[in-house]
Amino acid sequence: MPIVDDLLRNAYEDTQLLLTNDQRGDVLSIPRNVEFLLLAPDEEKASTVCSFIQDNQYGAATVQEDDGKFRVLVVIHMPITQNLICSVSALMTCLAAIFGMEYDGWGSVIKSAA
């Protein structure tokens, strides 16, 4: 699938998640830890991407292994307003495409005003 298709799909899915969170009372402008997940085909690729993310200070990245499968978890403390989350999610989409990985999306806790 061309990268443009991935970017368009992710922007739509990100926006749908934001709408759902907003309906649940999430105040999107409140900063919180946001987790982005990249799935790696092997440990070497995961380590390379983790180092790349850390070296460029894109976020706090760690390699995780679960039952022989490797992933890179990237944590960024940020608000999740649409322009910010879609931009960072797009970066993760591009990194996944460049390095031959799969971007599995993002998640965060809901932050309410009260």
C-alpha positions, -999 to 999 in steps of 0.1 A, spaced: 0 0 0 15 34 -9 25 56 20 -2 82 10 -29 56 15 -14 48 50 -13 84 59 -49 90 49 -61 59 67 -43 68 98 -55 104 98 -91 92 95 -86 66 123 -68 91 145 -97 116 141 -123 89 149 -105 80 181 -103 117 191 -140 121 185 -147 90 206 -124 103 234 -141 138 232 -175 121 237 -161 104 268 -151 138 283 -115 138 273 -100 173 272 -76 169 243 -55 199 251 -43 185 285 -8 170 280 -4 133 289 18 104 280 9 91 246 22 56 235 29 49 198 36 13 188 57 0 160 59 -37 152 93 -50 141 100 -81 120 131 -89 143 151 -77 172 178 -60 151 152 -39 132 135 -30 165 169 -19 180 178 1 150 145 20 150 146 25 187 181 41 184 170 62 155 140 76 175 161 83 206 190 98 186 166 123 169 147 129 202 114 121 187 103 104 220 113 80 247 116 47 228 121 12 242 123 -22 226 99 -48 240 98 -85 233 67 -107 238 67 -143 228 95 -139 203 78 -108 187 95 -74 189 81 -40 190 92 -4 197 71 16 222 75 53 218 62 75 247 57 113 241 42 137 267 19 159 247 -16 171 242 -37 151 217 -53 179 198 -60 168 162 -32 188 146 -6 174 170 -16 138 172 -21 135 135 13 150 128 31 127 152 11 97 141 21 105 105 57 106 115 54 71 130 36 59 98 65 72 78 92 57 101 74 23 98 74 26 60 110 37 58 123 9 81 100 -19 69 79 -21 101 42 -19 109 27 11 128 1 -2 152 -13 32 163 -14 52 195 -31 53 228 -34 74 259 -55 78 291 -85 101 290 -79 134 308 -109 152 321 -111 188 333 -122 178 368 
